Each structure stands twice: as structure tokens, then as C-alpha cells.
Amino acid sequence: MKILLVYPEFPDTYWSFRHALKFEGKKAAFPPLGLLTVAPMIPTAWERRLVDMNVEALWPEDIEWADVVFISAMIVQNRSLEKVVELCRSMGKKTVVGGPYVSTSSERLPDADHIFIGEAETTLPEFLNDLELGIARKIYEAPERPSLELTPVPDFSLIDMSKYSAMSVQYSRGCPFNCEFCDIIEIYGRVPRTKPNAQMLAELDALKATGWRGLVFVVDDNFIGNRKNVRLFMPDLIEWARTNDYPFSFITEASVNLAEDDTLLEQMEAAGFRRVFLGIETPVEESLKQAQKGQNTRRNLLESIHKIQEHGMEIMAGFIVGFDNDPEDIFELQMKFIRESGIPLAMVGLLAALPDTQLWRRLEKEGRLLDVSTGNNTDCTINFVPRMDADRLVEGYKNILRSIYSPTEYYRRALDCLSRFRQNRIEPRQSRLRDDLRSFLNLIYTLGIRDNSRTEFWGYFYRLIRHHSQHFAHGLTLAAMGYHFRQITDKYCE
């Protein structure tokens, strides 16, 4: 049996980092970890290939080679997913689809031969057996959320690592909180499950054995969701990193209550965590309460952000406008908060009602749903009737983007961010000196010569050398990301 694993294409969004990745010669930020994890569950006697459409084209010959095509996607990849299914069907190939999008929107894929709802650790072996017997069903739905002890080590050999800026691993699934707009708790539940320490270290050993050095994304939606387990894991991770001469630096996602745990902050810093994504959402307490994000109302958000930054971790944060309780001056409040936070990578989006979330169900009951979300909360579309006038909401949102990603504002936050870094911060590198030099010259030519904002760039460059020379490389990385954000802003805010 020949199995082709396909990862559909992401559209060009703030989250793709596509314009920044070009500077370092990369095609995508992260590999398709879900498919890399599914691959080892397939019988070893079967042949396997993987095509990530974000780094290479999917050719008819690829599909022709396969007996069955496995496809996994997030909601933002839905259009590409549908095209892949259509192409496979036109060539007479069976399709097996799964992933987060399918788990909440399976009814939107009538042409797929086999659909997986939920996590696949228990249902995939059943399907593979049924497939061999010729009795495979249309739908396989996980009866319960499986133990992560069943999850195999991802097969990194299926990808060309040189195409990616970072690698990915997963420690836990689920989140204990109850945010109204979130689909994570609907898919993975509110009781976070973690991998045993030895299992997680075995994955890191496997990744290190490939020769990878540098950034590793721990993709958990809330890394500290199970704080008891993660605090027990961190000493082992610290020892592993020390013994292996710190081959990786880590980024992850967490809730703001990370700032309350001094021990965990110190452990994460010692293990090599260098960036954490936080769901800040809004500085407006009434909107946080309506969104059932009470964990953000029990502490001063700015103080929490700065405390985490003081432990050597750069903050990347999500913000949302469009809540029912947003005041008329929400746009000014968001811009002020972002400026004071010193967060360069401030990802602001319009509120979206994702399928099968509490928000979706409430708006449906209120008769306010308009359409299914595109999954891209930065494309200036709204899939429900907001309390604020929709045109005013969209225009106010565009003004936020124009402001926070303007060169002056962005470079100011980047310098503020760098001023909070530890002086002894050392990062492992994957690239060679020749590649670094090529990236540097490419960035200087693009931002310092071709770009209309070159005056602001050279001012930033001067301050970077004078005040933050130890973090010069990271400062240039932030400049590259700022360039990406401006390109996307120009696209959506015309």
C-alpha cells in the first residue's frame, strides 16, 4: 500500500511570516507536525511520502503514485484542502481527511472518502485494519480523548528540514480555561493531557539526532495548562538541555497566569524558552468577562507581560476587537496597550465565530451568524453581526494595523523588547555563516535600499548597534518580521 500525506497550503497572512522567511531562504515557519505524527502509525511495510504544499508543489504524479491520500488541515487551509480532495477524487484516489478543521466542520467535506473527527491515536489503527479488509467506514470519531502515551515519535525523515525556520514538538493537549471564542477546548477538552517525561525527551533525542539545531516550537495551545505536570517535567528538560549542550531554544503558547509562577518562569528560562505567545485579547475588562477569559482579569496585564519579559522570554501576543462590550474607543485603547507592552509581534484580529464554539452557539441562538469564518481573523471579514457598526469596526481595525505596524511604532516596540533581554542570552544556530551573510545582505538591500521606510530602518539599525549589539541578530529578525507585517497590512488595508 502506498500512502501520500498532504498538507494543504496556508494563505498569505500575518501568521505565515512568508515575507520574513524569504530573507533566510526558508519556505515555511513550521513543518506539519500532525502528519509527521500520523506517519509512524502506518504499517512499516507500507510506503509513505509527504508533500507540504507550503514548501513544494503537489503534482498529479504525486497523487498518481499513491493508493490513498491522507490530508490534514486547519480551518484557514480549508480552500486548499477542498481543492486537494477534488483533485484526488478526479484521479480516482481515495482521500482520508482529519485535523482541527475537519473535527469541527466535517459536514463541509462531503466528497472525502473517509473522515476523522477528533484525535487519531485510537481510531487510525482501526481504520487501517478496516482498509486492508475492504470495510472502511466513511466516518471515524474518537470515542474519548486518548492518552498521549499512545502518540509515536514524529517521523522527521519525511521532510526537508532546510525548508523550515523551526521544528515542532508537542507536550500536551487541552486547556483548563473556558474562553467563549476558543475551539481548542471543544476539540481537545479542558483537562490537559501531557506526555510522560521520558517520552518527551525521546522526541527531543530523535530531533537532535537529525542534526537540527536552533528553534523548536512546543505547539501546545497552553503549555502550562497542567502546571503540576509541567513543573515536574522542567527539571528533566533543563538537565537534558545542559547534558546536550543546549541544542535548541524553545517557543510556546501559554496563559497569562504564567506570570504568577516564579518557579516555572525560572525553569523555562533555564531550559531555553525564548518566546511565548499569550492570548491577551483586550485591555477592556468587560469584554474579557463576556468572553469568559477571567484568567486575564485577575492580574495587571502589563505587569504580567513585563515580568515574563524579565525572565528572558519575548512576548508574542494575540489581541481581538469586535467583542459586544467593546467601548467606542477600543481602537485607541488597544494601540495604547500594545505600545506600553513593548510587544513587537502583536497579532491583532477581528473576533471570529469558529464552528462549534460557545460563541458560535450563542450567536446562532441570537440570530447573528452570517457565514462560516475563513479562519483568517486578519482579513477584515466578519462572519456575524457585531454590536458596533460593522463598517466602523473594520475601519477601526485597519487603523490599528496601520498604526502598530508603521515603521516608527514597530521599531520603537522592537527596541523596547530588546532592552528587556538578558545580557547573557545565547541562541543555538541552525544556519551556516555563509547563509547568515546572504540573509543579512538580502535584508539590508530590501529594507535599507529598496523599501520606502528605509530612513526609519537605518535609524533602528543605528540604535541596534549602539544599544543592543549583543542582540543584533535577533534585532534584525524582528526587523524582517516587521517588514512582513507591513506587506500584509498593505494588502488588507488598502
Buried (B, 14 or more C-beta within 10 A) or exposed (E): BEBBBBBBBBBBBBBBBBBBBBBBBBBBBBBBBBBBBBBBBBEEEBEBBBBBBBBBEBEEEBBEEBEBBBBBBBBBBBBBBBBBBEBBBEEEBBBBBBBBBBBBBBEBBEEBBBBBBBBBBBBBBEBBEBBEEEEBEEEBEBEEBBEBEEBBBBBBEBBEBEBBBBBBBBBBBBBBBBBBBBBBBBBBBEEBBBBEBEBBBEBBEBBBEEEBBBBBBBBBBBBBBBBEBBBEBBEBBBEBBEEEEBBBBBBBBBBBBBBBBEEBBBBBBBBBBBBBBBBBBBBBBBBBBBBBBEBBEEBEBBEBBBBBBBBBBBBBBBBBBBBBBBEEEBBBBBBEBBBBBBBBBBBBBBBBBBBEBBBBBBBEEEEBBEEBBBBBBBBBBBBBEBEBEBEEBBEBBBBBBBBBBBBEBBBBBBBBBBEBBBEEBEBBBBBEEEBBEBBBEBBBEBBBEEBEBBEBBEEBBEBBEEEBEBBBEBBBBBBBBBBBBBBBBEEBBE
